[in-house]
Amino acid sequence: MSLTLTDPAPREARLTRALEDGLVLPEEGRIAVLRPRALERFDPLPAARLHMITGFRPDHDALAQAGFFTGPTPEGHYAAALVCLPRAKPAARALIAQAAGLTDGPVLVDGQKVDGVESVLRELRARVTVSGVVSRAHGKLFWFMPGADRLADWADVPHRLDDPMAPGFVTLPGVFSADGVDPGSRLLAGVLPDTPGARVADLGAGWGLLAAQVLKRPGVQAVHLIEAEHDALDCARANIHDARAQFHWADATACSLPGPVDTVVMNPPFHAGRAARSDLGRAFIAAAAGLLTAKGTLWMVANRHLPYDAALAEAFHSAETVTEDRSYRVWCASQPRKTR
């Protein structure tokens, strides 16, 4: 079913029904909204009491622009909490556990069926008493009262990697490639140039794998890690202890740096939720071209099936495939057509 302009958004529709069906929120105090997304509606809730908590920079900035009090991390105690369920199950569990630790009031969990809300509800019912459930608009909203330590094992626990390429590096549930080095980044890391230049940018730096490899090269004076996910960037800070590393919590497709860089490395995302979004990769390519010097070079890895050749040809005077395997391809593109 497609939503028209007169339809309430799914989350708003479920919140409205829950309040009609007996959900009672405290009359005073702040309400934490964990992982809200841009353009979603929360009209049944008192907007002035909402603290929108999201570490994804594009959502953070859009919600702030809409007038909400917004931040990447919780601040103190809350009267109630609403979890906007993410697709990744470990991240969903961690958010619910976090919400339960932020309030003595009701914890609301809302999500779409395609994102696994029903399985989360089943798991939660084995641990807590669920006070109510609303099913509407291809999703569910349910709520419960938190209790001591019933969800302690769901909490965000850093995972330490055992990989020669990233020895002892930490990741967190929900960040890209939380369980280890992803194959695409591994392929790119193996062919990075020996002398990338003095200034390098890592777009979508994640927990810091590619930046750490670049910092091993001679002549590097600064590496800018640009990452939209606050948790991933915190992992990168924990993984890279080098004064040449500079960390930027920013949307890689709209970021700026104090000056142009000699090299950009990146493994751009190509999904937004469940939807494939090759336009994200094209936006990364355009952003990389804008950050580079006139003779700068882009090193990029992506899935082989993604249509990036035209975007690279449009943004750079020269682009070629350096290496590839059955799943991934590494491009080297140089001399951006449009520089800063």
N, C-alpha and C positions, 0 to 999 in steps of 0.2 A: 504494500500500500504506500503510495506517495503522499506526502503532506502538502496541503495547499496553504496559502498565506493565512487563511482563516482558521486552520487547525492549530490546536495547542501543541507545543512540542511534547514529545513522549515523556520526558522527565517531569515537565510541568503538569501534564495530565495525571501522572501517577501521584505526584505530591498533592494535587487538589483532591483526588479521590481518597487518599490516605487520611487527610485532615477531615474529610466528610465522614469517614468510616471509623473514627475514634482515636486517631493519633493526636496526642496532646503534647505540645511543645511548651517548655517553660516560658513564662510571660516576660522574663527579663534575661539578660546575658547574651553573650556572643554565640553565634552558631558557626562551627567550623564546617566548611564545604571542601572536602578533599578531592582533588583532581578534577575540578570542573573544566569544561571545555568552552572555547569561544563560541559565541552565538547561541548557547543554550539558554533556556529561560527558567527562572526560579521564582516567578511571580507570586505563588502562594506563600512564600517565605518573606519575612520582613527584611527588605534589602539592606536597611541601615545596620542590621545586626549581623550580617553575613561577613565572614572572613574567608575569602576565596584563597585556598591554599593549593598552588600548583607549581611544580618545578619546570614545566614546559614553557619556555619563554614566549613563544607566540600566543599561547592561551593566556598566560599571565598578563602580557601587554594589552591584549584585546579586552580582557575583563577589567583591567584598570582603566582603560580608555572609556569603557561603558559606565564607569563611576563606582565600581565596587572597590572596597578595601581588599587589597590583594597582596600576597606575599608567597615566597617559595617554601617557607617552613612555618609550623605552628608557633603561636606566641601565647604561652600560658594555658589557663584552664578555660573550658567552654561549657555553656549550658546544654548544648546538644551538638551532634555531629552528623553530617551527611557524607557518605562515601559514594562518589560517582565511579562505578566499578570499571576498572581497566580490563583489557582483554587477557593479559597474561595472568594466569592463576596465582603464581607466587606473589606477584605484585598486588593482586586483589586481596589475598590473605593478609599481607603485610599492612595494607591500608586499613583494613577492618580492625586489626590488632592495634594499630596506631590510634584510630578513632576511639576505640574502647578505653585507651589510656589517657585520652584528652578530656573526658567528661564523665560526670556521674549521672547525666541525663540520658535520654534516648539516643541510640546510634541507629541511623537510617542507612540502608544499603540499597542502591538503585542501579539497575543495569538492564541491558537488552539480552534477549534469549541467545542471540548469536554470539554474544560475548561470554556465555557461560554462567549467567546469573542463577539458573536453576540448580546447577551442581554446587555452586557456592552456598545456596540456601540449604541444600541437603547436608552439606558438611557442617554448616553452622548450627543446624538443628540438633546435631549430635553433641553439641558443646554448650549451647545456651538455650534459654526459652525465648522463642521468637514470638513477639506480642501480636503481630499482625502482618498480613501479606496482601498486597494489591497487585493484580495482574491486569495490565492494560498496555495498548500500543506496542505489542510484541516485546514486552519486558515485564519486569517485576520490581516492586519496591517492598521492602520488609524492614522491620525494626525490632530492636531488643534493648534491654537494659544491661549495661556492662557489669561484670563481676570480676573479682580479684583473680588474676592469673589464668582465667579459663582459655585465653587465647595467646598465652605467652609464647608458645612454640610457633605461632604464626608471625611473630615480629620480624622486622627487617634485620637480618643477620648478615654481615659482610661475608662473602665467599672468597677464600684465598685460593688463587690458581696455582696449579702445579704444572707449569709449562716452561720449557727452556727459553721461549721467546718472551715470556712475561713472568719471570720467577717471583712468586709471592705476591703478585698484584692482586688487589682486592676489587670485587664487583659487588653489586647489590641486585636483589630481585627487581625486575622491570626494566633494567638498563639493557641496551643492545648487547648481545653476545655475553650474557652474564655468566654462562657456564664455561667459557673458554675463548680462545682466539678463534674468530670466525674464519672460514676458509678463504674468503675474498681478501681480507686484511692480511692474512698470512701470505697469500700469493703476491700482493703488492709489496709487502715488507721485504720479500726476497729479491726484488729488483729495483729498489730505491737507489738513486744515484749515490756514488761515493762522495761527491762534492755538491750538495744541493744549494750552496750559497750561504750568505751570512744570515739572511732573514727568511724564515719559513712559516707558513700558516698551515694548520691542520683543521680543515673544515669538517664539522661533525666529529670532533675528536674522541667522543666516547670516554672510556676510562683510560685512554692515553697510550694505547699500544703503538700506533704509528709515530706519534710525537717522541716516544721513548727511543724508537729506532733511529729517528732523524738526529736526535741529540748525541748519538754515538758517532756521527760523522764529523770529520775535521772541518774547521772553518765556520761552524755554525755559531752565530752570536745570539740569536733569539728565535724561539719557536712559540708561535701564538696558537694556543689550543682554544678553538671556538666551538662551543657546544651548547645546544639549546636545553638539554636536560640537566637540571641542577644536581640531581643525585649522581649522574655520570661524571659531571665535572668535579664533584667532591671526591669521587673515586680517583680521578686523574690526579688531583692534588695529593692524595695519599700515596699514589704510585710513583710520582715523579718529584724527586727532591733535587732540583737543579735550578739555580738562580736564573738561567737563561729561559726557562719556561714561563710564559705569561698566560694566565687563564682568563677566558672571557665567557661569561654566561650570556649568550646572545644567539639570535636566529642567524645561522650561517648565510642565509640567502639575503640578508639585509644588514650585515654588519659592516663596520668600518674600522680601520686601523690607523695608527698615527702616520704611517707611510707605506709605500708599496713594498711587496716582498719579492724575493727571487724565485721561490718555489711554493707551490700549494700541493699538498697531498690530501687525498680524501677517498672515503668509501661512502658515498652519499646514500641516504635512505631512499627507498622506493615504495614504501607503504605508509598510509595514514589510516590507522586502525586495521580493518580487514581489506581495505581497498588498495589496489595497486595504483601508484601515482608516479609515473615516469616523469611527470612535469616537475617533481621535486628535484630529480637529478639534473634536469635541464636548468632549473633555477640555481643549483649549486655550481654548474659549469659557468653560467653567466656571472655569478658572484666571484668565482675564482678568477675569471678574466679581469674583473674590475679591481682585484686586489694586487695583481701582478705588475711588475715593471714591464717596460716595452719589450724586453727580451726574456721575460720570465717564462717558467715552465710549470705545467700542471701534470701531476701523476695521479691517475684515478683508476679505481677498480670498480666494476659493477657486474651484475649478472649478464651473461652473454646475450640473452634475448632482448635486453632493453635497447631502445632505438636512440642511441646517443651520438652516432656518427654525424648526423646532420647538425646537431647542436654544437658539437666540437668544431666542425668546419665553419660554422657561422661565427663562433667566438674566437677562433685561433687561425693563424695563417698556416700552421702545420699541425697535423695530428696523425699518429700512427699507433697500431697495436704493438705492444712490446712483448707480451706473453699472454697465453690463455690456456685454460684447461676445459674440461667438459662443462663446467658451470660458470666460470668467471673469465673476464677479459680485463687486461690492464692496458690503458692508453697513456701515451705521453703526448701532450699538446704544448706547443710553444708559440711565442710571439702573439699575444692577445691582440685582437683587432681593435678593441676599445679598452684603453687603460684609464687609470685614475687621472 
